[in-house]
Amino acid sequence: MNRTEIEYVDVAIIGAGPSGLAAAVALRKLGVNKVLVIEREPEAGGIPRHCAHPPFGFWEYGRLYSGPGYARRNVSEALKAGVEIRLRHSVTRLGANGRLEMVNPEGVKTVQAQRVLIATGARETPRSARLVGGDRPVGVINTGALQSYLYLEHLKPFERPLIVGTELVSLSSILSCKRAGIQPVAMIEANERATARWPLSLFPRLCGVPMHYAAQLVAVHGTGRVEGASVRLADGSVKEFACDGVLLTGRFAPESSLVRLSELALDAHSGGPVIDQYGRCSDPAYFAAGNVLRPIETAGWSFREGRRIAGLIARDLQGQLPAPGASVDVVCKGALKLCVPQRLSPSPVQGLQHLQLRVSQATRGRLVVRADGQDLWSRSASLLPERRLLVPIASLNLPQGTQQLEVDFVAE
């Protein structure tokens, strides 16, 4: 294919993780003919390829898989359904009306899709964005790099790392370290409690890893490679940890670089594209699903969300979704840091079932949804960071003519 040729497809999906592959299979089963999945990596499957621990896949397939096994099953189902997966293809531009520019080792290509699903997932925040001082030695990595070293390259990047963070991915990193014969010197968390739910938060102690809450990584030390790290503890004192690596876990952000470079509206709160309840972006040729929408959900949630958005895309191709037009903006207030979707179309056609909310810090109070100042829905809640909070859209009964929907959390 030369530079002047344009390939036409029904639906192009950017990203071959759980959300993208589940959407591709669903589209094919719904009768969509040409479904193309575009993946920049040399292998499809997404983040689960690097997670050699269970449980994956129980709700999707009725059995438990390790991450790599789950990824292989998703790829197998997609190929069986007639989905075309192109590896080592990187989309470089999201053009208007579904025109994609991409590159691969052979050159430049253009794809014109009737609809595009953005399913590029999320990434961990690197050291450069965490404002950690000190030296720049080898051995400061994130969880994705750890999993890649251990399970793809069969290498041990360190023997005695300091682990930063207590999200689910942080706990899985301890399991990966244990299997590889790596013994973390400690795990630290900036907040006063673990991000992962109890009793999962007990796992580090059961593995002999000391825990330090309200602790902040101040600096990394070492010439050549990591030799130690300075941590400010809860009492204000600074403790020096002798370690040969620092593992920065969690603090995910949507992989939305393509959206940022495009004309699509980006939500400053979630870091992902602005969507309505149908998963539709500001350009109605584009939809989005999975962890590109908000950091972060499980592989199973992303799978189910991709499958649901695929159903909406199929309906849209048949002209069964309401035409894009006037919509109601959803505004977060109080302790709420993000909401997905960010727009609601005044239509009886059902799309996503919930408003998905997050808070930035632990808080207790009343969640209230208002339409132009009028209370529509409320309930008491005790909220923790990075925990899923759902408001059923159907229960809101949005009044005709609503200009703005306000979601507020009033702390008690």
N, C-alpha and C positions, 0 to 999 in steps of 0.2 A: 504494500500500500504506500503510495507516495504522498507528499504533503498536500496535494490538491484533493485527494479523495476523502469523502466523508462517509463514515459507517453509520447506518440508521438502525436503532434498536427500540424496542418498546419501553423497557425499563433498564437503566444502568444503576448499579449499586456500587458505591464507593466504600470498600472495606469488607473483608472476608472473615470477620469475627462472628460470634453467635448471633448478633442482631441482623447483620447483613445476610448471612447464609440462611437463617430461618425465614427472612423475608423473601429471599430468592425461591426457596422451595414452595412457600405459600403462593407466590405469584404464579409459578408454573402449575400448581394444582388448581388454581383458579382460572386457568386457561390462557394466561398471558404467554405469548409465543416466544419472543426473543428477550431473554433475561440475561444480562451481562454483569458479572461481578468483577470489579477491578481491584486488584490487591498489589500494593507496592512491595510487599515482602516476597521472598522466594518460596514461601509455603503458606497455604491458607489455614485458617483456624483461629487467628487472633490470639489474644493474651493467654487463653487456656493452654495453648501449646507449651507454655513455659511453666505450668503449674502441675507438678507431678503428684499432687495430692488429691484425694477425694474431698467432698462429694460433688460431683457434677452429673447432670443429666437425669436425675430421678424423675422430676416432673415432666421432662420432655420425652423420655424414652422408657420410663418404668424400671430403670436399673441404675446402679451407681458406677460412675467412671472416674478415672483420674483425669486431670486436665488434658493431657495429650490424647487420651482415648476418646474423650468427649469431642475434642476438636476434629479428630479423624472421623467420628461418626457424623458430625455436622457436614463435613466436606463430602463424605460418601453419600449422604442423603441428597445433597445438592446435585452432585453429578448424576445420581440415579434419576433425579427429577428432570434432567435435561438442561441444567444450568451451565452456562459457559463461564469458567473462572480463568481470568488472565492474571498470571503472576508477573512480578517485576514490572508492573505498569503503574506509573505514578501520575495522577491527575495534577495538572499544573494550573488549571483555570476553570472556574465555574462560570460559563458564559450565560447570557440571557436565554430563557426558554429551553433550557436543557442541553445546551451545546457545551461539550467537554473537550478540553485540550489536554493531552497526556503524552508522556514520553515513556519509552522502553529502551532496552539496549539496542534495538534496531533503528530507532528514530522517533519522529513525532507523529502523532495520530490525532484525528478529530472524530468524536462520536456525537451524533445527534440523537438524543433520547426523548421520547414523548414525556417520560417522567424520570426523575433521578432521586434515588434515596441516598442520603448522606449517612453513613454508618461507620465513621472513622474512629469511634471509641474515645478513650481518654488516655492521658499519660500522667506519670508522677512528676511532681515539681522537682526540678534539678537543684543542685547546690547553688548555682548562680542566682536563682530566684529566692533562695531561703536566707540570703544575707548572712552566711556563716563566715566568720573571720578565720585568720590563721594562715598556714601554709597551703600549698596546692600539690600535695603528694599523691601518688598512685594509691588507690584503695578506697576512694570515696565513690560509692556506686548506689544505684537505686535497686528496688526489688526486681524489676524487669531484667536488669543486667545480671543480677545474681542468678535468677532462674535460667537465663541464657547460658551463663558460664557453667552451671552445674549440669543442666539437662541437655543442652545442645552441643556444647564444646567439651563437656566432661572435665572441667577445670575447677580448682578451688581458688577463689580470688583472695581469700584470707583464712586465718585459723581462729582468731579471737576478735571479732568485730564488736563495736558498739552499735546497737540498733536504735534508731530514732523513729518514734511513732508507735501507736498501739491500735491501728485499724486492723480489719480482718486480714489484709494483705501482709501486715506486720507479723501477725501470728503465724501465717503460713510460711513466712520467711524463717521463723524459728524451726518449724518442722523440716524445711529444706536443709537448714544448717545441721540439724540433728542427724538427718539421714546421711549427710556428707562428712560427718565427723568433725564439724565446726562447732565450737563452743563460744557463744556470745558472752562478753564480759558483763553486759548489762543492757537493759532496755529503758529508754527515757521517754517521757511524755510531757509536753508543755502544759497540758490541762491538769486539773486536779483528780481526774479519773480517766480510766481507759476509754477509748472511743468504741472498741468492740464491746458487745453485750456480755454481761455476766451470764453464765459462768465461763464463757470463752476467755474472758480477761484473766482467768486464773492460770491459763495454760503456760505462760512464761515461767511462773514460779514452780509449777510442776516439773518443768524441764531444767530447773536449777538456774534460771536466769534472773538476777536481781532486778527489781523494778524501782524506778524513781519517778514520782509524779511531780508536777509543777517544776519540772526541770528543763532547762534550755541549753542547747548546744551553743557554746560561745566561740570555740575555735578548734581547728584541727591542726595537729603538729606532725612534722616529719620531713626528713630530707630524702627524697627519692620515693619512699612510700610511707604510709601512715605509721606513726610510732606512738601516738597518743591523742587525747582529746580533752578539752576543758569544758566542764558542764557546770552551770549555775544551778544549785539545788534550791529546794523550796525555802530554806532558811536564809538564802542570800549568799551562802558560802560557795566557793568555787572548788570543785573536786576534779582532780586530774585522773583520767582513766588511761591505763596502759593498754593499748589495743593495736592491732595491725590492719584495721579497716573500720570504716564508718558506713553503715547501711542506712540510707535515707529512704524511709518507706512512706507510702500514702501521699496525702495532700494532692489528690488527683485534680486535674483540670481537663476539660474537654479538648480533644485534638481538633481544634476548629480553625487551624491556620488557613485552610482553603476558604472558609466562610469569611474570615477577616480580610482576605484579598479580593473578595467578590463584592457584588452589589447587594447581597442578601443581608437582611437586618440581623444584627448580633445583639444578644441580650447581655448587658454589662454585669448582671448579677449571677447568672448561671455560667457565663462564658461560652455558651453554645448559641446556635441559631434561634431566632424567635419563631415559634410555631403556633398554629391554632390547634383546636382539639382534634383535628384530623391529621396532625403531624405535618401540615403544609407550611412551607416557609413563605417569606414575603414575595418571592417569585413562585407562583403556583405550580410551576413545572418541577419544583424541588420539594422533597419531603425529608424528614430526618427522624432517626430512631436510635435507641441505645445510649451509650454513655457520652456521645457527643452532645447530648441534651443537658446533662448535669453530672457532676461528679458525686458519687459513683454508685452504680447499682450492680447486683450480682449478674453472673453470666446467664442464669435462668431468667431473671427479670428482663434482661436485654433481649434474650431469645424470644420471649413472649411478646415483648413490645414490638420487635421487628416483625413478628408474624401478624400482629394486629394492624400495624401501619400498612403492611403489604395488602391486607384486605381492603383498607381504605383507598390505597393506590389503585387497586383493581376496580373498585367502584368508581373512582374518579375517571379512569380511562373509558368507562361506560357511560359517563355523564350523570352519575347518580349522586355525586356530592354537590352541595350548594356552591354556586359560583362564588369565587373570592370577591369580597366587597367590604361593606362596612362591618367592623368587628369591635368588640369591647375589650379594652386593655385591662389586664389584671395587674394590680399594683400591690406590692408587698410592703408592709409597715411593721413597726415594732421590732421584735427579735428575729423576724423572718428574713432570711438572706436571699432566697430565690423561690420562684414558682415556675413550674412547667405544666401545661402550656402557658404562654404569656398573653394570648389572645383567645377570645371565644367568639365564634360566629353565631349570631342569633338564628339557630336552625334546629328543627326537631330531629335531624339526622344524627344518630349517635356516633361519636368518634371515640377518643380516649375516655375512659370512665372516670378518671380522677384528676384533680389538681394535685400535683406532687410538690411538696414543700420541704424546705430545710431550714434549720436555725443555725446560727453561728456559735451559740454558747448554751450551756444547760440552763433551762428556765422552766418555770411552772406558772400556769395561768389559764386564760380563756382565749381560744381561737375563734375569731369572729369574721364572717364574710358579709360585706355590705355592698349594695348596689346604689350608687349615688347617695350614700349616707344612710340608706335604709337597711337594717339588719335582715339578712336572709337565712343565716345558719350560724350556729355556734356550738361549741362544746369545750369542756375543760380538758386540759392536756398537760402532761409533764414531758418536756422535750429535751433531747440530747443531740449534740452535733452529729451530723452525718447519718442520722436515723431517718428512715422514711416516714413521712407524714402525709396522709391522703385525705382529700376532701372530695366526696362523690359529686360530680358535676350535675348529675340528674336531680339531686336533692336541692339544688339551688333555685330551680324554677325562675330563671332569669327574667325579670319583667321586660316587656316590650319597651324599646326606647332607652334602655340603660346606656349611659355614656361611659361609665367606668366602674369596674369591679374592684373592690378593695379588700384585701385579706390582711387582717391585723392580728397580732398576738399581744394581748394585754397581760403583762406579768403580774403575778400576785405577790 
